């Protein structure tokens, strides 16, 4: 059997060999376990628990034990929406010099085809990662996500929504009494608000180790006169400003003592571009989130597609699944990179969010 570099299995192996991408929100808060989170079916299992702080009761020696029932959890089946960007390849693309290619190259159009295709797969993988990063941001700051399923090229779409809480209101929203500013009074309020948000997690047995803040909130914290004076007081370890750069545009701006807990304050200033050209911050302006790493996970549904070789449906398990198409009539080839991701929390509302720039 002749080797075909455009076979889906071959392309899938090529995509898996590409250098790993680093996305801050996905990597830190919604990691993927390849053994359990990549499903072989179109549907995935959505399940999350409620936090619990049950204490064991005392019993008499002859009693033997007291039954404590297991806490319930929410579970349902869901079919994630597809992400499926594509990139055409025409004769004109094969004839002209590629990006980064020598001016007088020895590559033939046939050889250049493989180089261009691998570069296209890498760019499409980047685009998929940005969409998943945007999904992660939605889950953090809204308790769910809305997926716009386009039925044609960027004109008509249908909305699909998934929520990870019961009722109409997100119980993970905290409302400060006043908006934050740079005064001493507000500096004291900042510590009090963060402590209250952290208690909303720890009171349910959930971890609280850091606060994720929008870039404008980071500027405000570092300009607050009272917090800066405390950070400069060597006699009392209230915290410290020790900027540390994290992957993909994230940085640690400070570490503050919040009622005895040393809490990291992280900011993330990266953006992405929507299909209509709108540039959007991953973290909405004015927002913060009290949380801890690995508070959720990202699962993937299988990709089912018709193969050009035999015209039959085939199902593939993977994070990014490529597909190669050839149109001999119009001398055009296309490569598509499909993914079916879903970010979900491990517990109900493991992110406590607040808009600290609104109010009186």
Number of C-alpha atoms within 10 A of each C-alpha: 3 4 7 10 11 18 15 19 15 13 22 20 12 15 20 13 9 12 8 8 12 13 17 18 24 23 18 15 22 25 18 19 11 13 7 9 20 20 21 15 15 19 16 22 15 19 16 20 15 17 19 12 10 10 7 10 9 8 10 8 7 6 7 8 12 11 8 10 6 6 10 9 12 14 11 10 11 14 17 21 17 20 21 19 16 16 14 14 18 13 13 10 14 19 14 10 16 14 8 6 10 10 8 7 9 9 15 10 16 10 11 18 19 14 14 16 20 16 13 20 23 18 15 22 24 15 18 22 20 19 17 22 21 21 23 29 22 18 23 31 24 20 26 21 22 15 17 14 15 15 10 8 7 10 8 10 13 10 9 12 9 16 15 21 18 10 8 7 10 18 16 22 19 20 14 21 12 15 16 25 19 16 14 15 13 20 22 14 18 22 16 15 22 23 19 17 25 25 17 22 21 16 12 16 14 22 17 23 14 22 23 25 28 22 21 15 21 21 14 16 22 14 15 20 18 17 23 17 10 17 19 15 12 10 7 9 14 19 22 20 16 10 13 11 13 13 12 14 13 19 17 21 20 21 21 21 16 19 12 10 16 17 21 22 23 24 25 22 18 15 15 16 13 11 8 8 8 8 11 14 16 21 24 17 17 19 19 29 27 29 24 20 15 17 21 25 20 22 24 29 27 26 22 15 16 12 16 14 11 8 9 9 10 12 15 20 18 21 25 25 26 28 21 18 16 15 9 8 6 9 10 14 17 16 23 19 27 24 25 26 26 26 27 27 25 19 20 24 29 27 31 27 26 22 21 22 18 14 11 8
